[in-house]
């Protein structure tokens, strides 16, 4: 994977905190920032997916179809309970 340089402006207190954390953990600051951005992007994508599902389930026809499909699967599946 290639790398790009990025210049950003952040509040001094945030910079001090991440710099201190990186120093104590012997982690490169760029690695810490990269991990934070990856986590944030993952969260944004997950929220967008959840919103898409919620939007789809606002449609009563979709809900009805999903319910029927679940009932059909349940009716045609031989499920044995496992002993605990």
LINQUI-V530741 format. One record per helix or strand of 2 or more residues. SS is the DSSP state (a for helix, b for strand). FROM is the first residue (numbers start at 1). TO is the last residue. If there is no record, write none. Layout:
ss->[SS SS]
from->[FROM FROM]
to->[TO TO]
This chain:
ss->[a a a]
from->[12 29 60]
to->[24 56 75]
